[in-house]
Structures are given as structure tokens and as C-alpha cells.
Amino acid sequence: MSGISKRQLDAGVAGSLAQDTEKLEESIFRGLPQLRKSKGNLEYGYRLAFEGLSAEQKEITIIVPKKQDGGVLGGLKNAFGMS
């Protein structure tokens, strides 16, 4: 069951990143202009942090932003990590 939750979390983060990647990158470049030369080559990830996680669960997860399929079915597929 935890695999399904992980896929849902990954799909949700990837979908959110895909929607606002340009705005996010511009914010990053305003704060860290030395990264501007890496435009289009940035990697995104997240790390869960709370008590009771295994060492594997505490590792950084790299996310590849991807556009979501349109419509209700596309949203459901993405929510369950089926795309």
C-alpha cells in the first residue's frame, strides 16, 4: 500500500512542477543568478522528514516534471500514478 501512496505523491509533485516550472525557475534565478546558465537542466526533488521513516524513505526523491493528461480521466490517472 505504501507504494501506491509514494506513486501518488510523486505524480502530484511532478504535476505541480510541470504547471509552474517557468515561474519556479525565474524565482530561483532571481535568488541565485549563478544558476541561470543551467536553465532547462535543473533537477527537482523532495525529502520526507518525520519520525518513524525508514532510511530508504528518508532519501531524496528526484522528480521529473511532466504535463498532465487533460480531462477528468487524465487527472485520475495522474492521481494514482498510472500515467
Secondary structure, DSSP 4 states (H G I P E B T S, - for coil): -HHHHHHHHHHHHHHHHHHHHHHHHHHHHHH-GGGGGGTT---EEE----TT--TTTTS-EEE---PPPSHHHHHHHHHTT--
